[in-house]
């Protein structure tokens, strides 16, 4: 189902913190359009997960956060969750449900346009998403019996079946082998286009981020260090400033070739 293609996600002067410590301070972004895949990259403690959690409504935030005409900050969490789905990096391990039951449960909790779905329709939709993610053989396996990578795939299926307007993914491929990393990225990219869904994800692999993203946002110390198309955001000067490394970036047909040659002393990188 295609979503409203006019509902940009907008962040302006966003500030987020824990207790008395501010992690993100006055962050603003150009609007994120429906159908876009945007990757957040940056070193540890840059504020990437904090930003996702704030957009998901799980952390209080100052500033403006809107989806189309909707003020996300003013919504109660239940209404917020109907529009924005968040897949965290750390997933629960002890859940007494099968993969299929978990996906059906996520679908039951989602708003559906039109009359309620029958049990047969719920099952058909859930199995369709499970097939697209590539975990049909695991459908009747207990979530508590899955490996870390399999749990990531099952959690992704639960997120996708909800058909959110905004999908937030925190390191969705960190526990996957190369085949499934590429499978997940291709699927997320395709579904963003099909549904007009905004996908905002945290990735650590710069080459994968460059290949599958329409836009890269580089965070450093809670602020935007670079923002733009992959070739504009991932450059040798940005790598030096943000990661303290000497790198070479070359454009290729499939994305960017990123070669890290050495590390920089902190005092050199900061000068």
TORDREN-739982 format. One record per residue (C-alpha): x, y, z. Coordinates in nm, 3 decimals, always signed. Example, Ala and Ser with C-alpha at 12.3 -4.5 7.8 and 13.67 -1.06 7.14 Angstrom:
2
@x:+1.230 y:-0.450 z:+0.780
@x:+1.367 y:-0.106 z:+0.714
This chain:
271
@x:+0.000 y:+0.000 z:+0.000
@x:+0.147 y:+0.333 z:-0.107
@x:+0.172 y:+0.589 z:+0.172
@x:+0.105 y:+0.963 z:+0.150
@x:+0.387 y:+1.085 z:-0.075
@x:+0.368 y:+1.443 z:+0.053
@x:+0.452 y:+1.378 z:+0.418
@x:+0.812 y:+1.481 z:+0.468
@x:+0.984 y:+1.410 z:+0.799
@x:+1.118 y:+1.738 z:+0.940
@x:+1.355 y:+1.796 z:+1.232
@x:+1.438 y:+2.146 z:+1.349
@x:+1.650 y:+2.257 z:+1.644
@x:+1.614 y:+1.914 z:+1.804
@x:+1.776 y:+1.863 z:+2.143
@x:+1.782 y:+1.531 z:+2.328
@x:+1.958 y:+1.413 z:+2.640
@x:+1.961 y:+1.182 z:+2.939
@x:+1.917 y:+1.335 z:+3.286
@x:+2.144 y:+1.642 z:+3.282
@x:+2.358 y:+1.532 z:+2.987
@x:+2.261 y:+1.664 z:+2.643
@x:+2.354 y:+1.424 z:+2.361
@x:+2.201 y:+1.611 z:+2.066
@x:+2.202 y:+1.988 z:+2.076
@x:+2.003 y:+2.197 z:+1.828
@x:+2.010 y:+1.950 z:+1.539
@x:+1.825 y:+2.048 z:+1.220
@x:+1.796 y:+1.855 z:+0.894
@x:+1.666 y:+1.926 z:+0.547
@x:+1.328 y:+1.752 z:+0.500
@x:+1.338 y:+1.375 z:+0.443
@x:+1.102 y:+1.283 z:+0.161
@x:+0.877 y:+0.974 z:+0.143
@x:+1.043 y:+0.685 z:-0.038
@x:+1.389 y:+0.789 z:+0.083
@x:+1.649 y:+0.563 z:+0.241
@x:+1.872 y:+0.767 z:+0.471
@x:+2.167 y:+0.631 z:+0.667
@x:+2.306 y:+0.777 z:+0.987
@x:+2.678 y:+0.715 z:+1.023
@x:+2.941 y:+0.838 z:+1.265
@x:+3.166 y:+0.718 z:+1.546
@x:+3.050 y:+0.566 z:+1.872
@x:+2.864 y:+0.808 z:+2.101
@x:+2.787 y:+1.042 z:+1.810
@x:+2.415 y:+1.043 z:+1.899
@x:+2.285 y:+0.811 z:+1.627
@x:+2.075 y:+0.580 z:+1.845
@x:+1.965 y:+0.872 z:+2.062
@x:+1.832 y:+1.046 z:+1.752
@x:+1.638 y:+0.737 z:+1.640
@x:+1.487 y:+0.692 z:+1.986
@x:+1.380 y:+1.057 z:+1.995
@x:+1.212 y:+1.028 z:+1.654
@x:+1.042 y:+0.710 z:+1.778
@x:+0.898 y:+0.899 z:+2.075
@x:+1.097 y:+0.699 z:+2.328
@x:+1.298 y:+0.998 z:+2.453
@x:+1.172 y:+1.349 z:+2.526
@x:+1.305 y:+1.604 z:+2.280
@x:+1.305 y:+1.980 z:+2.247
@x:+1.256 y:+2.152 z:+1.914
@x:+1.028 y:+2.057 z:+1.626
@x:+0.963 y:+1.706 z:+1.493
@x:+0.687 y:+1.671 z:+1.232
@x:+0.559 y:+1.424 z:+0.975
@x:+0.365 y:+1.619 z:+0.719
@x:+0.128 y:+1.835 z:+0.924
@x:+0.150 y:+1.608 z:+1.229
@x:+0.347 y:+1.717 z:+1.535
@x:+0.507 y:+1.392 z:+1.647
@x:+0.623 y:+1.537 z:+1.979
@x:+0.263 y:+1.619 z:+2.075
@x:+0.130 y:+1.267 z:+2.011
@x:+0.067 y:+1.004 z:+2.275
@x:+0.298 y:+0.706 z:+2.225
@x:+0.026 y:+0.476 z:+2.088
@x:-0.068 y:+0.720 z:+1.810
@x:+0.300 y:+0.792 z:+1.743
@x:+0.371 y:+0.418 z:+1.707
@x:+0.107 y:+0.387 z:+1.434
@x:+0.316 y:+0.613 z:+1.213
@x:+0.672 y:+0.537 z:+1.326
@x:+0.817 y:+0.190 z:+1.387
@x:+1.151 y:+0.148 z:+1.562
@x:+1.368 y:-0.165 z:+1.546
@x:+1.633 y:-0.143 z:+1.819
@x:+1.980 y:-0.286 z:+1.799
@x:+1.939 y:-0.502 z:+2.109
@x:+1.650 y:-0.744 z:+2.068
@x:+1.476 y:-0.955 z:+2.336
@x:+1.600 y:-1.313 z:+2.355
@x:+1.338 y:-1.486 z:+2.571
@x:+1.005 y:-1.456 z:+2.394
@x:+0.767 y:-1.753 z:+2.402
@x:+0.632 y:-1.706 z:+2.049
@x:+0.715 y:-1.850 z:+1.711
@x:+0.841 y:-1.623 z:+1.434
@x:+0.499 y:-1.642 z:+1.265
@x:+0.312 y:-1.564 z:+1.588
@x:+0.536 y:-1.262 z:+1.645
@x:+0.469 y:-1.124 z:+1.296
@x:+0.094 y:-1.190 z:+1.319
@x:+0.090 y:-1.019 z:+1.660
@x:+0.266 y:-0.713 z:+1.518
@x:+0.011 y:-0.698 z:+1.237
@x:-0.284 y:-0.730 z:+1.478
@x:-0.149 y:-0.431 z:+1.672
@x:-0.126 y:-0.217 z:+1.357
@x:-0.400 y:+0.010 z:+1.220
@x:-0.564 y:-0.124 z:+0.906
@x:-0.754 y:+0.090 z:+0.656
@x:-1.095 y:-0.066 z:+0.598
@x:-1.260 y:-0.359 z:+0.778
@x:-1.060 y:-0.575 z:+1.021
@x:-0.860 y:-0.853 z:+0.863
@x:-0.979 y:-1.210 z:+0.900
@x:-0.749 y:-1.469 z:+1.055
@x:-0.677 y:-1.601 z:+0.707
@x:-0.584 y:-1.254 z:+0.581
@x:-0.361 y:-1.190 z:+0.882
@x:-0.183 y:-1.518 z:+0.820
@x:-0.143 y:-1.450 z:+0.447
@x:+0.009 y:-1.104 z:+0.504
@x:+0.240 y:-1.228 z:+0.776
@x:+0.365 y:-1.518 z:+0.565
@x:+0.417 y:-1.284 z:+0.270
@x:+0.647 y:-1.058 z:+0.471
@x:+0.830 y:-1.355 z:+0.622
@x:+0.890 y:-1.487 z:+0.269
@x:+1.022 y:-1.150 z:+0.146
@x:+1.264 y:-1.130 z:+0.438
@x:+1.381 y:-1.482 z:+0.353
@x:+1.300 y:-1.668 z:+0.676
@x:+1.010 y:-1.896 z:+0.572
@x:+1.189 y:-2.207 z:+0.707
@x:+1.196 y:-2.037 z:+1.050
@x:+0.826 y:-1.946 z:+1.059
@x:+0.734 y:-2.210 z:+1.320
@x:+1.058 y:-2.174 z:+1.520
@x:+1.045 y:-2.015 z:+1.863
@x:+1.195 y:-1.666 z:+1.880
@x:+1.392 y:-1.778 z:+2.186
@x:+1.565 y:-2.047 z:+1.977
@x:+1.698 y:-1.815 z:+1.708
@x:+2.053 y:-1.693 z:+1.663
@x:+2.128 y:-1.323 z:+1.688
@x:+2.113 y:-1.279 z:+1.312
@x:+1.789 y:-1.475 z:+1.283
@x:+1.634 y:-1.260 z:+1.556
@x:+1.729 y:-0.951 z:+1.356
@x:+1.549 y:-1.088 z:+1.053
@x:+1.241 y:-1.185 z:+1.257
@x:+1.233 y:-0.840 z:+1.415
@x:+1.262 y:-0.679 z:+1.071
@x:+0.963 y:-0.885 z:+0.953
@x:+0.762 y:-0.762 z:+1.254
@x:+0.854 y:-0.402 z:+1.172
@x:+0.777 y:-0.430 z:+0.799
@x:+0.440 y:-0.598 z:+0.842
@x:+0.317 y:-0.287 z:+1.027
@x:+0.364 y:-0.076 z:+0.708
@x:+0.475 y:+0.236 z:+0.897
@x:+0.516 y:+0.580 z:+0.742
@x:+0.864 y:+0.600 z:+0.901
@x:+1.083 y:+0.296 z:+0.966
@x:+1.376 y:+0.342 z:+1.206
@x:+1.642 y:+0.070 z:+1.202
@x:+1.932 y:+0.065 z:+1.447
@x:+2.215 y:-0.142 z:+1.296
@x:+1.974 y:-0.385 z:+1.125
@x:+2.250 y:-0.595 z:+0.962
@x:+2.511 y:-0.605 z:+1.238
@x:+2.461 y:-0.978 z:+1.315
@x:+2.402 y:-1.096 z:+0.957
@x:+2.630 y:-1.270 z:+0.711
@x:+2.712 y:-1.100 z:+0.382
@x:+2.429 y:-1.266 z:+0.187
@x:+2.161 y:-1.150 z:+0.430
@x:+2.317 y:-0.807 z:+0.470
@x:+2.266 y:-0.747 z:+0.099
@x:+1.926 y:-0.914 z:+0.099
@x:+1.802 y:-0.689 z:+0.378
@x:+1.939 y:-0.374 z:+0.217
@x:+1.781 y:-0.460 z:-0.119
@x:+1.447 y:-0.536 z:+0.047
@x:+1.441 y:-0.219 z:+0.256
@x:+1.535 y:-0.009 z:-0.047
@x:+1.261 y:-0.171 z:-0.259
@x:+0.991 y:-0.136 z:+0.007
@x:+1.076 y:+0.230 z:+0.066
@x:+1.004 y:+0.291 z:-0.302
@x:+0.696 y:+0.068 z:-0.318
@x:+0.528 y:+0.210 z:-0.007
@x:+0.656 y:+0.566 z:-0.010
@x:+0.806 y:+0.483 z:+0.329
@x:+1.082 y:+0.687 z:+0.491
@x:+1.365 y:+0.464 z:+0.613
@x:+1.619 y:+0.608 z:+0.854
@x:+1.884 y:+0.364 z:+0.972
@x:+2.209 y:+0.351 z:+1.165
@x:+2.488 y:+0.172 z:+0.980
@x:+2.856 y:+0.126 z:+1.056
@x:+2.963 y:-0.017 z:+0.719
@x:+3.029 y:+0.295 z:+0.512
@x:+3.043 y:+0.108 z:+0.181
@x:+2.702 y:-0.053 z:+0.235
@x:+2.558 y:+0.281 z:+0.350
@x:+2.694 y:+0.450 z:+0.037
@x:+2.560 y:+0.183 z:-0.198
@x:+2.204 y:+0.160 z:-0.066
@x:+2.127 y:+0.508 z:+0.065
@x:+1.979 y:+0.805 z:-0.113
@x:+2.127 y:+1.031 z:+0.151
@x:+2.393 y:+1.006 z:+0.421
@x:+2.387 y:+1.204 z:+0.746
@x:+2.718 y:+1.202 z:+0.933
@x:+2.686 y:+1.271 z:+1.304
@x:+2.969 y:+1.372 z:+1.534
@x:+2.925 y:+1.469 z:+1.899
@x:+2.551 y:+1.518 z:+1.853
@x:+2.584 y:+1.751 z:+1.555
@x:+2.566 y:+1.713 z:+1.178
@x:+2.916 y:+1.692 z:+1.030
@x:+2.797 y:+1.622 z:+0.673
@x:+2.466 y:+1.566 z:+0.498
@x:+2.397 y:+1.485 z:+0.136
@x:+2.425 y:+1.224 z:-0.136
@x:+2.677 y:+0.951 z:-0.047
@x:+2.958 y:+1.101 z:-0.258
@x:+2.898 y:+1.441 z:-0.099
@x:+2.881 y:+1.322 z:+0.263
@x:+3.154 y:+1.055 z:+0.267
@x:+3.477 y:+1.229 z:+0.167
@x:+3.839 y:+1.209 z:+0.275
@x:+3.812 y:+1.535 z:+0.477
@x:+3.499 y:+1.405 z:+0.655
@x:+3.672 y:+1.076 z:+0.737
@x:+3.963 y:+1.271 z:+0.885
@x:+3.744 y:+1.509 z:+1.084
@x:+3.491 y:+1.259 z:+1.216
@x:+3.677 y:+0.926 z:+1.235
@x:+4.037 y:+1.048 z:+1.274
@x:+4.156 y:+0.834 z:+0.983
@x:+4.335 y:+0.888 z:+0.655
@x:+4.103 y:+0.763 z:+0.383
@x:+4.058 y:+0.763 z:+0.009
@x:+3.712 y:+0.775 z:-0.150
@x:+3.652 y:+0.690 z:-0.516
@x:+3.322 y:+0.675 z:-0.705
@x:+3.228 y:+0.343 z:-0.866
@x:+2.923 y:+0.222 z:-1.057
@x:+2.799 y:+0.030 z:-0.752
@x:+2.872 y:+0.302 z:-0.499
@x:+3.191 y:+0.426 z:-0.337
@x:+3.525 y:+0.255 z:-0.289
@x:+3.643 y:+0.359 z:+0.056
@x:+4.000 y:+0.275 z:+0.151
@x:+4.126 y:+0.346 z:+0.503
@x:+4.503 y:+0.388 z:+0.499
@x:+4.599 y:+0.496 z:+0.851
@x:+4.480 y:+0.662 z:+1.171
@x:+4.542 y:+1.023 z:+1.261
@x:+4.668 y:+1.152 z:+1.593
@x:+4.383 y:+1.324 z:+1.777
@x:+4.564 y:+1.657 z:+1.785
@x:+4.622 y:+1.647 z:+1.407
@x:+4.258 y:+1.562 z:+1.330
@x:+4.130 y:+1.837 z:+1.554
@x:+4.354 y:+2.111 z:+1.409
